[in-house]
Amino acid sequence: MKNHTKDDKTSVNIITSPNEIKAVSDKPVGTASKDPFCVYGHKRHAVGSKIINEDGSETVCNKEGSWQNS
């Protein structure tokens, strides 16, 4: 993760194919040094972020910092 720091701000995002990322809100919800996050596409995403797969299934970032099928 080139050029990333511990103080990077994280946001809740909706990720769809092909790698389209849309922020749920305009403001960040946390920082990488204090709050859990998940990594997708070399970017940090806050807890609650969702990946919507092509088949319609969803994967959600959980508070342990991992992606979980919902």
mmCIF file of the N, C-alpha and C atoms, coordinates in Angstrom:
data_MODEL
# 
_entry.id   MODEL 
# 
loop_
_atom_site.group_PDB 
_atom_site.id 
_atom_site.type_symbol 
_atom_site.label_atom_id 
_atom_site.label_alt_id 
_atom_site.label_comp_id 
_atom_site.label_asym_id 
_atom_site.label_entity_id 
_atom_site.label_seq_id 
_atom_site.pdbx_PDB_ins_code 
_atom_site.Cartn_x 
_atom_site.Cartn_y 
_atom_site.Cartn_z 
_atom_site.occupancy 
_atom_site.B_iso_or_equiv 
_atom_site.pdbx_formal_charge 
_atom_site.auth_seq_id 
_atom_site.auth_comp_id 
_atom_site.auth_asym_id 
_atom_site.auth_atom_id 
_atom_site.pdbx_PDB_model_num 
ATOM 1   N N  . MET A 1 1  ? 0.845   -1.165  0.000   1.00 0.00 ? 1  MET A N  1 
ATOM 2   C CA . MET A 1 1  ? 0.000   0.000   0.000   1.00 0.00 ? 1  MET A CA 1 
ATOM 3   C C  . MET A 1 1  ? 0.894   1.233   0.000   1.00 0.00 ? 1  MET A C  1 
ATOM 4   N N  . LYS A 1 2  ? 1.335   1.573   -1.118  1.00 0.00 ? 2  LYS A N  1 
ATOM 5   C CA . LYS A 1 2  ? 2.255   2.669   -1.318  1.00 0.00 ? 2  LYS A CA 1 
ATOM 6   C C  . LYS A 1 2  ? 1.665   4.007   -0.875  1.00 0.00 ? 2  LYS A C  1 
ATOM 7   N N  . ASN A 1 3  ? 2.469   4.805   -0.185  1.00 0.00 ? 3  ASN A N  1 
ATOM 8   C CA . ASN A 1 3  ? 2.113   6.160   0.250   1.00 0.00 ? 3  ASN A CA 1 
ATOM 9   C C  . ASN A 1 3  ? 0.956   6.219   1.243   1.00 0.00 ? 3  ASN A C  1 
ATOM 10  N N  . HIS A 1 4  ? 0.681   5.147   1.951   1.00 0.00 ? 4  HIS A N  1 
ATOM 11  C CA . HIS A 1 4  ? -0.362  5.172   2.968   1.00 0.00 ? 4  HIS A CA 1 
ATOM 12  C C  . HIS A 1 4  ? 0.284   5.358   4.331   1.00 0.00 ? 4  HIS A C  1 
ATOM 13  N N  . THR A 1 5  ? -0.383  6.051   5.208   1.00 0.00 ? 5  THR A N  1 
ATOM 14  C CA . THR A 1 5  ? 0.113   6.268   6.553   1.00 0.00 ? 5  THR A CA 1 
ATOM 15  C C  . THR A 1 5  ? -0.898  5.788   7.568   1.00 0.00 ? 5  THR A C  1 
ATOM 16  N N  . LYS A 1 6  ? -0.466  5.700   8.841   1.00 0.00 ? 6  LYS A N  1 
ATOM 17  C CA . LYS A 1 6  ? -1.362  5.247   9.899   1.00 0.00 ? 6  LYS A CA 1 
ATOM 18  C C  . LYS A 1 6  ? -2.532  6.203   10.099  1.00 0.00 ? 6  LYS A C  1 
ATOM 19  N N  . ASP A 1 7  ? -2.361  7.463   9.766   1.00 0.00 ? 7  ASP A N  1 
ATOM 20  C CA . ASP A 1 7  ? -3.419  8.452   9.993   1.00 0.00 ? 7  ASP A CA 1 
ATOM 21  C C  . ASP A 1 7  ? -4.353  8.628   8.804   1.00 0.00 ? 7  ASP A C  1 
ATOM 22  N N  . ASP A 1 8  ? -4.279  7.716   7.829   1.00 0.00 ? 8  ASP A N  1 
ATOM 23  C CA . ASP A 1 8  ? -5.219  7.783   6.713   1.00 0.00 ? 8  ASP A CA 1 
ATOM 24  C C  . ASP A 1 8  ? -6.644  7.732   7.238   1.00 0.00 ? 8  ASP A C  1 
ATOM 25  N N  . LYS A 1 9  ? -7.496  8.529   6.662   1.00 0.00 ? 9  LYS A N  1 
ATOM 26  C CA . LYS A 1 9  ? -8.909  8.557   7.035   1.00 0.00 ? 9  LYS A CA 1 
ATOM 27  C C  . LYS A 1 9  ? -9.620  7.421   6.294   1.00 0.00 ? 9  LYS A C  1 
ATOM 28  N N  . THR A 1 10 ? -10.577 6.788   6.955   1.00 0.00 ? 10 THR A N  1 
ATOM 29  C CA . THR A 1 10 ? -11.337 5.710   6.324   1.00 0.00 ? 10 THR A CA 1 
ATOM 30  C C  . THR A 1 10 ? -12.808 6.098   6.241   1.00 0.00 ? 10 THR A C  1 
ATOM 31  N N  . SER A 1 11 ? -13.464 5.619   5.199   1.00 0.00 ? 11 SER A N  1 
ATOM 32  C CA . SER A 1 11 ? -14.879 5.911   4.966   1.00 0.00 ? 11 SER A CA 1 
ATOM 33  C C  . SER A 1 11 ? -15.623 4.621   4.686   1.00 0.00 ? 11 SER A C  1 
ATOM 34  N N  . VAL A 1 12 ? -16.928 4.645   4.946   1.00 0.00 ? 12 VAL A N  1 
ATOM 35  C CA . VAL A 1 12 ? -17.780 3.520   4.581   1.00 0.00 ? 12 VAL A CA 1 
ATOM 36  C C  . VAL A 1 12 ? -18.080 3.650   3.093   1.00 0.00 ? 12 VAL A C  1 
ATOM 37  N N  . ASN A 1 13 ? -17.810 2.569   2.350   1.00 0.00 ? 13 ASN A N  1 
ATOM 38  C CA . ASN A 1 13 ? -17.957 2.602   0.899   1.00 0.00 ? 13 ASN A CA 1 
ATOM 39  C C  . ASN A 1 13 ? -18.806 1.442   0.402   1.00 0.00 ? 13 ASN A C  1 
ATOM 40  N N  . ILE A 1 14 ? -19.375 1.630   -0.774  1.00 0.00 ? 14 ILE A N  1 
ATOM 41  C CA . ILE A 1 14 ? -20.042 0.564   -1.514  1.00 0.00 ? 14 ILE A CA 1 
ATOM 42  C C  . ILE A 1 14 ? -19.160 0.298   -2.729  1.00 0.00 ? 14 ILE A C  1 
ATOM 43  N N  . ILE A 1 15 ? -18.729 -0.945  -2.881  1.00 0.00 ? 15 ILE A N  1 
ATOM 44  C CA . ILE A 1 15 ? -17.823 -1.319  -3.967  1.00 0.00 ? 15 ILE A CA 1 
ATOM 45  C C  . ILE A 1 15 ? -18.571 -2.257  -4.897  1.00 0.00 ? 15 ILE A C  1 
ATOM 46  N N  . THR A 1 16 ? -18.620 -1.895  -6.172  1.00 0.00 ? 16 THR A N  1 
ATOM 47  C CA . THR A 1 16 ? -19.283 -2.732  -7.169  1.00 0.00 ? 16 THR A CA 1 
ATOM 48  C C  . THR A 1 16 ? -18.301 -3.061  -8.277  1.00 0.00 ? 16 THR A C  1 
ATOM 49  N N  . SER A 1 17 ? -18.660 -4.008  -9.089  1.00 0.00 ? 17 SER A N  1 
ATOM 50  C CA . SER A 1 17 ? -17.825 -4.426  -10.193 1.00 0.00 ? 17 SER A CA 1 
ATOM 51  C C  . SER A 1 17 ? -17.960 -3.439  -11.335 1.00 0.00 ? 17 SER A C  1 
ATOM 52  N N  . PRO A 1 18 ? -16.982 -3.102  -12.064 1.00 0.00 ? 18 PRO A N  1 
ATOM 53  C CA . PRO A 1 18 ? -15.571 -3.442  -11.918 1.00 0.00 ? 18 PRO A CA 1 
ATOM 54  C C  . PRO A 1 18 ? -14.823 -2.385  -11.083 1.00 0.00 ? 18 PRO A C  1 
ATOM 55  N N  . ASN A 1 19 ? -14.671 -2.634  -9.821  1.00 0.00 ? 19 ASN A N  1 
ATOM 56  C CA . ASN A 1 19 ? -13.922 -1.786  -8.881  1.00 0.00 ? 19 ASN A CA 1 
ATOM 57  C C  . ASN A 1 19 ? -14.406 -0.345  -8.810  1.00 0.00 ? 19 ASN A C  1 
ATOM 58  N N  . GLU A 1 20 ? -15.706 -0.140  -8.872  1.00 0.00 ? 20 GLU A N  1 
ATOM 59  C CA . GLU A 1 20 ? -16.267 1.196   -8.684  1.00 0.00 ? 20 GLU A CA 1 
ATOM 60  C C  . GLU A 1 20 ? -16.506 1.394   -7.195  1.00 0.00 ? 20 GLU A C  1 
ATOM 61  N N  . ILE A 1 21 ? -15.941 2.454   -6.635  1.00 0.00 ? 21 ILE A N  1 
ATOM 62  C CA . ILE A 1 21 ? -16.059 2.727   -5.209  1.00 0.00 ? 21 ILE A CA 1 
ATOM 63  C C  . ILE A 1 21 ? -16.855 4.001   -5.017  1.00 0.00 ? 21 ILE A C  1 
ATOM 64  N N  . LYS A 1 22 ? -17.945 3.892   -4.250  1.00 0.00 ? 22 LYS A N  1 
ATOM 65  C CA . LYS A 1 22 ? -18.781 5.054   -3.949  1.00 0.00 ? 22 LYS A CA 1 
ATOM 66  C C  . LYS A 1 22 ? -18.849 5.223   -2.440  1.00 0.00 ? 22 LYS A C  1 
ATOM 67  N N  . ALA A 1 23 ? -18.528 6.409   -1.959  1.00 0.00 ? 23 ALA A N  1 
ATOM 68  C CA . ALA A 1 23 ? -18.594 6.685   -0.526  1.00 0.00 ? 23 ALA A CA 1 
ATOM 69  C C  . ALA A 1 23 ? -20.042 6.817   -0.087  1.00 0.00 ? 23 ALA A C  1 
ATOM 70  N N  . VAL A 1 24 ? -20.373 6.261   1.077   1.00 0.00 ? 24 VAL A N  1 
ATOM 71  C CA . VAL A 1 24 ? -21.724 6.355   1.615   1.00 0.00 ? 24 VAL A CA 1 
ATOM 72  C C  . VAL A 1 24 ? -21.968 7.750   2.174   1.00 0.00 ? 24 VAL A C  1 
ATOM 73  N N  . SER A 1 25 ? -20.930 8.360   2.762   1.00 0.00 ? 25 SER A N  1 
ATOM 74  C CA . SER A 1 25 ? -21.057 9.720   3.288   1.00 0.00 ? 25 SER A CA 1 
ATOM 75  C C  . SER A 1 25 ? -19.878 10.557  2.810   1.00 0.00 ? 25 SER A C  1 
ATOM 76  N N  . ASP A 1 26 ? -20.013 11.862  2.936   1.00 0.00 ? 26 ASP A N  1 
ATOM 77  C CA . ASP A 1 26 ? -18.962 12.770  2.495   1.00 0.00 ? 26 ASP A CA 1 
ATOM 78  C C  . ASP A 1 26 ? -17.814 12.863  3.490   1.00 0.00 ? 26 ASP A C  1 
ATOM 79  N N  . LYS A 1 27 ? -18.059 12.490  4.747   1.00 0.00 ? 27 LYS A N  1 
ATOM 80  C CA . LYS A 1 27 ? -17.054 12.640  5.789   1.00 0.00 ? 27 LYS A CA 1 
ATOM 81  C C  . LYS A 1 27 ? -16.457 11.286  6.171   1.00 0.00 ? 27 LYS A C  1 
ATOM 82  N N  . PRO A 1 28 ? -15.148 11.249  6.449   1.00 0.00 ? 28 PRO A N  1 
ATOM 83  C CA . PRO A 1 28 ? -14.524 10.018  6.945   1.00 0.00 ? 28 PRO A CA 1 
ATOM 84  C C  . PRO A 1 28 ? -15.109 9.634   8.305   1.00 0.00 ? 28 PRO A C  1 
ATOM 85  N N  . VAL A 1 29 ? -15.106 8.336   8.608   1.00 0.00 ? 29 VAL A N  1 
ATOM 86  C CA . VAL A 1 29 ? -15.657 7.862   9.878   1.00 0.00 ? 29 VAL A CA 1 
ATOM 87  C C  . VAL A 1 29 ? -14.579 7.445   10.873  1.00 0.00 ? 29 VAL A C  1 
ATOM 88  N N  . GLY A 1 30 ? -13.331 7.410   10.460  1.00 0.00 ? 30 GLY A N  1 
ATOM 89  C CA . GLY A 1 30 ? -12.261 7.016   11.371  1.00 0.00 ? 30 GLY A CA 1 
ATOM 90  C C  . GLY A 1 30 ? -10.894 7.179   10.751  1.00 0.00 ? 30 GLY A C  1 
ATOM 91  N N  . THR A 1 31 ? -9.885  6.750   11.507  1.00 0.00 ? 31 THR A N  1 
ATOM 92  C CA . THR A 1 31 ? -8.512  6.765   11.014  1.00 0.00 ? 31 THR A CA 1 
ATOM 93  C C  . THR A 1 31 ? -7.923  5.366   11.122  1.00 0.00 ? 31 THR A C  1 
ATOM 94  N N  . ALA A 1 32 ? -6.980  5.078   10.266  1.00 0.00 ? 32 ALA A N  1 
ATOM 95  C CA . ALA A 1 32 ? -6.388  3.748   10.220  1.00 0.00 ? 32 ALA A CA 1 
ATOM 96  C C  . ALA A 1 32 ? -5.595  3.419   11.480  1.00 0.00 ? 32 ALA A C  1 
ATOM 97  N N  . SER A 1 33 ? -5.131  4.410   12.213  1.00 0.00 ? 33 SER A N  1 
ATOM 98  C CA . SER A 1 33 ? -4.349  4.140   13.418  1.00 0.00 ? 33 SER A CA 1 
ATOM 99  C C  . SER A 1 33 ? -5.223  3.769   14.614  1.00 0.00 ? 33 SER A C  1 
ATOM 100 N N  . LYS A 1 34 ? -6.498  4.163   14.622  1.00 0.00 ? 34 LYS A N  1 
ATOM 101 C CA . LYS A 1 34 ? -7.360  3.958   15.785  1.00 0.00 ? 34 LYS A CA 1 
ATOM 102 C C  . LYS A 1 34 ? -8.534  3.015   15.531  1.00 0.00 ? 34 LYS A C  1 
ATOM 103 N N  . ASP A 1 35 ? -9.003  2.936   14.319  1.00 0.00 ? 35 ASP A N  1 
ATOM 104 C CA . ASP A 1 35 ? -10.233 2.215   14.010  1.00 0.00 ? 35 ASP A CA 1 
ATOM 105 C C  . ASP A 1 35 ? -9.963  1.033   13.084  1.00 0.00 ? 35 ASP A C  1 
ATOM 106 N N  . PRO A 1 36 ? -10.735 -0.057  13.240  1.00 0.00 ? 36 PRO A N  1 
ATOM 107 C CA . PRO A 1 36 ? -10.564 -1.204  12.334  1.00 0.00 ? 36 PRO A CA 1 
ATOM 108 C C  . PRO A 1 36 ? -10.972 -0.833  10.909  1.00 0.00 ? 36 PRO A C  1 
ATOM 109 N N  . PHE A 1 37 ? -10.362 -1.515  9.948   1.00 0.00 ? 37 PHE A N  1 
ATOM 110 C CA . PHE A 1 37 ? -10.664 -1.288  8.535   1.00 0.00 ? 37 PHE A CA 1 
ATOM 111 C C  . PHE A 1 37 ? -10.369 -2.555  7.762   1.00 0.00 ? 37 PHE A C  1 
ATOM 112 N N  . CYS A 1 38 ? -10.858 -2.636  6.540   1.00 0.00 ? 38 CYS A N  1 
ATOM 113 C CA . CYS A 1 38 ? -10.581 -3.740  5.629   1.00 0.00 ? 38 CYS A CA 1 
ATOM 114 C C  . CYS A 1 38 ? -9.883  -3.181  4.400   1.00 0.00 ? 38 CYS A C  1 
ATOM 115 N N  . VAL A 1 39 ? -9.089  -4.022  3.752   1.00 0.00 ? 39 VAL A N  1 
ATOM 116 C CA . VAL A 1 39 ? -8.368  -3.595  2.556   1.00 0.00 ? 39 VAL A CA 1 
ATOM 117 C C  . VAL A 1 39 ? -8.987  -4.272  1.340   1.00 0.00 ? 39 VAL A C  1 
ATOM 118 N N  . TYR A 1 40 ? -9.241  -3.490  0.323   1.00 0.00 ? 40 TYR A N  1 
ATOM 119 C CA . TYR A 1 40 ? -9.718  -4.006  -0.961  1.00 0.00 ? 40 TYR A CA 1 
ATOM 120 C C  . TYR A 1 40 ? -9.187  -3.079  -2.042  1.00 0.00 ? 40 TYR A C  1 
ATOM 121 N N  . GLY A 1 41 ? -8.596  -3.631  -3.063  1.00 0.00 ? 41 GLY A N  1 
ATOM 122 C CA . GLY A 1 41 ? -8.065  -2.826  -4.157  1.00 0.00 ? 41 GLY A CA 1 
ATOM 123 C C  . GLY A 1 41 ? -6.979  -1.870  -3.693  1.00 0.00 ? 41 GLY A C  1 
ATOM 124 N N  . HIS A 1 42 ? -6.153  -2.303  -2.735  1.00 0.00 ? 42 HIS A N  1 
ATOM 125 C CA . HIS A 1 42 ? -5.064  -1.508  -2.181  1.00 0.00 ? 42 HIS A CA 1 
ATOM 126 C C  . HIS A 1 42 ? -5.547  -0.234  -1.498  1.00 0.00 ? 42 HIS A C  1 
ATOM 127 N N  . LYS A 1 43 ? -6.804  -0.219  -1.044  1.00 0.00 ? 43 LYS A N  1 
ATOM 128 C CA . LYS A 1 43 ? -7.366  0.927   -0.340  1.00 0.00 ? 43 LYS A CA 1 
ATOM 129 C C  . LYS A 1 43 ? -7.999  0.458   0.954   1.00 0.00 ? 43 LYS A C  1 
ATOM 130 N N  . ARG A 1 44 ? -8.040  1.343   1.936   1.00 0.00 ? 44 ARG A N  1 
ATOM 131 C CA . ARG A 1 44 ? -8.635  1.040   3.232   1.00 0.00 ? 44 ARG A CA 1 
ATOM 132 C C  . ARG A 1 44 ? -10.097 1.472   3.246   1.00 0.00 ? 44 ARG A C  1 
ATOM 133 N N  . HIS A 1 45 ? -10.947 0.582   3.771   1.00 0.00 ? 45 HIS A N  1 
ATOM 134 C CA . HIS A 1 45 ? -12.384 0.828   3.835   1.00 0.00 ? 45 HIS A CA 1 
ATOM 135 C C  . HIS A 1 45 ? -12.854 0.602   5.263   1.00 0.00 ? 45 HIS A C  1 
ATOM 136 N N  . ALA A 1 46 ? -13.675 1.499   5.784   1.00 0.00 ? 46 ALA A N  1 
ATOM 137 C CA . ALA A 1 46 ? -14.150 1.428   7.161   1.00 0.00 ? 46 ALA A CA 1 
ATOM 138 C C  . ALA A 1 46 ? -15.122 0.272   7.366   1.00 0.00 ? 46 ALA A C  1 
ATOM 139 N N  . VAL A 1 47 ? -15.298 -0.104  8.630   1.00 0.00 ? 47 VAL A N  1 
ATOM 140 C CA . VAL A 1 47 ? -16.261 -1.133  9.011   1.00 0.00 ? 47 VAL A CA 1 
ATOM 141 C C  . VAL A 1 47 ? -17.644 -0.728  8.499   1.00 0.00 ? 47 VAL A C  1 
ATOM 142 N N  . GLY A 1 48 ? -18.328 -1.673  7.905   1.00 0.00 ? 48 GLY A N  1 
ATOM 143 C CA . GLY A 1 48 ? -19.646 -1.403  7.323   1.00 0.00 ? 48 GLY A CA 1 
ATOM 144 C C  . GLY A 1 48 ? -19.605 -1.252  5.817   1.00 0.00 ? 48 GLY A C  1 
ATOM 145 N N  . SER A 1 49 ? -18.407 -1.137  5.250   1.00 0.00 ? 49 SER A N  1 
ATOM 146 C CA . SER A 1 49 ? -18.284 -1.065  3.796   1.00 0.00 ? 49 SER A CA 1 
ATOM 147 C C  . SER A 1 49 ? -18.753 -2.377  3.189   1.00 0.00 ? 49 SER A C  1 
ATOM 148 N N  . LYS A 1 50 ? -19.313 -2.308  1.985   1.00 0.00 ? 50 LYS A N  1 
ATOM 149 C CA . LYS A 1 50 ? -19.845 -3.503  1.325   1.00 0.00 ? 50 LYS A CA 1 
ATOM 150 C C  . LYS A 1 50 ? -19.251 -3.672  -0.062  1.00 0.00 ? 50 LYS A C  1 
ATOM 151 N N  . ILE A 1 51 ? -19.007 -4.925  -0.403  1.00 0.00 ? 51 ILE A N  1 
ATOM 152 C CA . ILE A 1 51 ? -18.672 -5.300  -1.775  1.00 0.00 ? 51 ILE A CA 1 
ATOM 153 C C  . ILE A 1 51 ? -19.909 -5.988  -2.324  1.00 0.00 ? 51 ILE A C  1 
ATOM 154 N N  . ILE A 1 52 ? -20.449 -5.480  -3.411  1.00 0.00 ? 52 ILE A N  1 
ATOM 155 C CA . ILE A 1 52 ? -21.594 -6.117  -4.062  1.00 0.00 ? 52 ILE A CA 1 
ATOM 156 C C  . ILE A 1 52 ? -21.055 -6.870  -5.269  1.00 0.00 ? 52 ILE A C  1 
ATOM 157 N N  . ASN A 1 53 ? -21.114 -8.191  -5.181  1.00 0.00 ? 53 ASN A N  1 
ATOM 158 C CA . ASN A 1 53 ? -20.570 -9.060  -6.221  1.00 0.00 ? 53 ASN A CA 1 
ATOM 159 C C  . ASN A 1 53 ? -21.498 -9.111  -7.435  1.00 0.00 ? 53 ASN A C  1 
ATOM 160 N N  . GLU A 1 54 ? -20.956 -9.581  -8.543  1.00 0.00 ? 54 GLU A N  1 
ATOM 161 C CA . GLU A 1 54 ? -21.735 -9.644  -9.784  1.00 0.00 ? 54 GLU A CA 1 
ATOM 162 C C  . GLU A 1 54 ? -22.987 -10.503 -9.651  1.00 0.00 ? 54 GLU A C  1 
ATOM 163 N N  . ASP A 1 55 ? -22.948 -11.517 -8.778  1.00 0.00 ? 55 ASP A N  1 
ATOM 164 C CA . ASP A 1 55 ? -24.109 -12.392 -8.608  1.00 0.00 ? 55 ASP A CA 1 
ATOM 165 C C  . ASP A 1 55 ? -25.127 -11.823 -7.612  1.00 0.00 ? 55 ASP A C  1 
ATOM 166 N N  . GLY A 1 56 ? -24.863 -10.614 -7.104  1.00 0.00 ? 56 GLY A N  1 
ATOM 167 C CA . GLY A 1 56 ? -25.782 -9.960  -6.184  1.00 0.00 ? 56 GLY A CA 1 
ATOM 168 C C  . GLY A 1 56 ? -25.488 -10.213 -4.720  1.00 0.00 ? 56 GLY A C  1 
ATOM 169 N N  . SER A 1 57 ? -24.585 -11.137 -4.421  1.00 0.00 ? 57 SER A N  1 
ATOM 170 C CA . SER A 1 57 ? -24.232 -11.398 -3.022  1.00 0.00 ? 57 SER A CA 1 
ATOM 171 C C  . SER A 1 57 ? -23.390 -10.233 -2.479  1.00 0.00 ? 57 SER A C  1 
ATOM 172 N N  . GLU A 1 58 ? -23.390 -10.102 -1.151  1.00 0.00 ? 58 GLU A N  1 
ATOM 173 C CA . GLU A 1 58 ? -22.675 -8.993  -0.519  1.00 0.00 ? 58 GLU A CA 1 
ATOM 174 C C  . GLU A 1 58 ? -21.627 -9.518  0.457   1.00 0.00 ? 58 GLU A C  1 
ATOM 175 N N  . THR A 1 59 ? -20.521 -8.800  0.520   1.00 0.00 ? 59 THR A N  1 
ATOM 176 C CA . THR A 1 59 ? -19.463 -9.062  1.479   1.00 0.00 ? 59 THR A CA 1 
ATOM 177 C C  . THR A 1 59 ? -19.276 -7.779  2.266   1.00 0.00 ? 59 THR A C  1 
ATOM 178 N N  . VAL A 1 60 ? -19.242 -7.876  3.610   1.00 0.00 ? 60 VAL A N  1 
ATOM 179 C CA . VAL A 1 60 ? -19.213 -6.693  4.469   1.00 0.00 ? 60 VAL A CA 1 
ATOM 180 C C  . VAL A 1 60 ? -17.938 -6.676  5.298   1.00 0.00 ? 60 VAL A C  1 
ATOM 181 N N  . CYS A 1 61 ? -17.371 -5.500  5.488   1.00 0.00 ? 61 CYS A N  1 
ATOM 182 C CA . CYS A 1 61 ? -16.209 -5.310  6.358   1.00 0.00 ? 61 CYS A CA 1 
ATOM 183 C C  . CYS A 1 61 ? -16.693 -5.350  7.808   1.00 0.00 ? 61 CYS A C  1 
ATOM 184 N N  . ASN A 1 62 ? -16.128 -6.268  8.619   1.00 0.00 ? 62 ASN A N  1 
ATOM 185 C CA . ASN A 1 62 ? -16.566 -6.383  10.009  1.00 0.00 ? 62 ASN A CA 1 
ATOM 186 C C  . ASN A 1 62 ? -15.574 -5.736  10.980  1.00 0.00 ? 62 ASN A C  1 
ATOM 187 N N  . LYS A 1 63 ? -15.925 -5.690  12.259  1.00 0.00 ? 63 LYS A N  1 
ATOM 188 C CA . LYS A 1 63 ? -15.116 -4.972  13.249  1.00 0.00 ? 63 LYS A CA 1 
ATOM 189 C C  . LYS A 1 63 ? -13.787 -5.651  13.553  1.00 0.00 ? 63 LYS A C  1 
ATOM 190 N N  . GLU A 1 64 ? -13.583 -6.884  13.068  1.00 0.00 ? 64 GLU A N  1 
ATOM 191 C CA . GLU A 1 64 ? -12.294 -7.548  13.213  1.00 0.00 ? 64 GLU A CA 1 
ATOM 192 C C  . GLU A 1 64 ? -11.336 -7.171  12.085  1.00 0.00 ? 64 GLU A C  1 
ATOM 193 N N  . GLY A 1 65 ? -11.830 -6.403  11.123  1.00 0.00 ? 65 GLY A N  1 
ATOM 194 C CA . GLY A 1 65 ? -10.995 -5.977  10.008  1.00 0.00 ? 65 GLY A CA 1 
ATOM 195 C C  . GLY A 1 65 ? -10.892 -6.993  8.890   1.00 0.00 ? 65 GLY A C  1 
ATOM 196 N N  . SER A 1 66 ? -11.904 -7.825  8.738   1.00 0.00 ? 66 SER A N  1 
ATOM 197 C CA . SER A 1 66 ? -11.919 -8.795  7.657   1.00 0.00 ? 66 SER A CA 1 
ATOM 198 C C  . SER A 1 66 ? -13.251 -8.742  6.914   1.00 0.00 ? 66 SER A C  1 
ATOM 199 N N  . TRP A 1 67 ? -13.231 -9.240  5.693   1.00 0.00 ? 67 TRP A N  1 
ATOM 200 C CA . TRP A 1 67 ? -14.447 -9.268  4.885   1.00 0.00 ? 67 TRP A CA 1 
ATOM 201 C C  . TRP A 1 67 ? -15.235 -10.514 5.205   1.00 0.00 ? 67 TRP A C  1 
ATOM 202 N N  . GLN A 1 68 ? -16.551 -10.387 5.369   1.00 0.00 ? 68 GLN A N  1 
ATOM 203 C CA . GLN A 1 68 ? -17.404 -11.518 5.715   1.00 0.00 ? 68 GLN A CA 1 
ATOM 204 C C  . GLN A 1 68 ? -18.622 -11.530 4.799   1.00 0.00 ? 68 GLN A C  1 
ATOM 205 N N  . ASN A 1 69 ? -18.964 -12.715 4.288   1.00 0.00 ? 69 ASN A N  1 
ATOM 206 C CA . ASN A 1 69 ? -20.165 -12.846 3.460   1.00 0.00 ? 69 ASN A CA 1 
ATOM 207 C C  . ASN A 1 69 ? -21.391 -12.602 4.317   1.00 0.00 ? 69 ASN A C  1 
ATOM 208 N N  . SER A 1 70 ? -22.362 -11.901 3.740   1.00 0.00 ? 70 SER A N  1 
ATOM 209 C CA . SER A 1 70 ? -23.576 -11.618 4.517   1.00 0.00 ? 70 SER A CA 1 
ATOM 210 C C  . SER A 1 70 ? -24.772 -12.375 3.977   1.00 0.00 ? 70 SER A C  1 
# 
